[in-house]
Amino acid sequence: MKRILYASFLALSLVACTKELEQVSPNSIVETNFWKTDADFMSGLAATYKVFHDVNNGYFGVRGIELSNGRGDDFFIRNDVKDLYQLSTFTNNATTGTPSGIFTGFYTGIFRANQVIEKASQSSLSDEAKTQFIAEAQFLRGLNYFLLAINFGSVPIITTVPTERSQYFVTQSPEPEVWAQAISDFQAAAAGLPTTYPAASVGRATKGAAIGMLGKAYVYQKNWVEAEKAFKQLAQPNGTAQAPYTYDLMPKFEDNFSKSTDNNMESLFEIQNQNVGGSQPWAGENANESLGVTTAQEFAPTEVAGWFEVSPTDKLFNEFKKEKAAGGRFDYRMYSTLVWNYDSAMYYNRPFKSFKLVFGYSSLIRKYQNWHENDEGIFISEINEKVLRYADVLLLYAETLTMQGRTTDAYPLVNRIRARAKLASLATGFTAEQMMAEIRHQRMLEFFREGQRFYDLKRWGLLEQEVKNSDKVGKEFFSSKFAYFPIPQGELNTNPNMKQNAGW
């Protein structure tokens, strides 16, 4: 009997001990005590936004900026970092690390957005809070799928949080289905997001950002009718904002690329960068990580504590010089985008002539650089990356109208861009092809260093022609397969349902 009692006591003791061990510490954050309050969901969203400027995997962090710009005919990356040089010279392959890191970043962001969407729908939050948190996460998920589509084409579509191992091995969907997912997310986001936020929440995705990205996605699909419907919600035919929106071009072009004028009236959506957190931008996701970016420091010349990783090509330099502005100067955007050897040219408070042009090109990058300061010595830039500007909306709207045979309607939109650059209004009577040539010219000048050029050329069917008709180092290695990145080899190794992109 004593043995039975002892055995029973021992069994109960073991159960009790097990239950004690399984208790959740109130001081720890785990799934069972998270996703309860508005603050929890704000944290989840912040983690989702944060992926975009991750130093290694973020599309708007330094490696992503190099990836999205480095293959354009207007941009060159030197051979300091092998993977980046391979990207810029079209010698990359499926094992090249940078696209693999960005691919991981996209799906990290998608996973986190899916968590917010699922947990918010199951939560006891107010209906208003649920709607907004879900819509915000859908915008972020849609942006990730938009960027996957333009970079990788056919990829897996994941809209739920996996609960078992087999759900991680998702088959690729054709590129049109990836676009459909992005469009669906932007539509849902536009329906649920507010037009504005209180000042303390500036930088969060808005209804205008969702509508703008929706229109841009339709442009990439050449769905001109739906693109026009989207852009008409943001801009009037004369290029002024459509109520209730108050977007407008900044009077000074350069104010889009300075930390003191971030989140301005021209911005529909931008990635927030601050010199806060830890002091190590390369630390990974931990307390030592800085929330600024190293992009400006890496792009700056060595004379001002930079690494001089990149250079504009002379193709861009010469494109700017094609047309004089008011007063006999060049296009006013040129002086905010580049610096070169002209009278009184200053850069980081030094004469331009004091800098060595080590690549043989004629200019250096001013845009997004802290060039009004003495150097890039802090290594952590606070200038926000602009994902979508009102200038982009106006030029995409003009393209949408031109492609529907309504060239006359495109004039006011293009002329607004020209007026800020101090260029004369266009002559009347342009054909559709002449107007498209002007739009292509304006987009090249307006969006240098903003990750647009390569993808514009691709959607216009001009990628191979313009890369080879340039002074870009490595242009001879370009072939049609480089329109998309290969699926990273690591993904092929771990997911048996993945197939490599054509040509790779």
Disulfide bonds with the S-S distance in Angstrom:
none
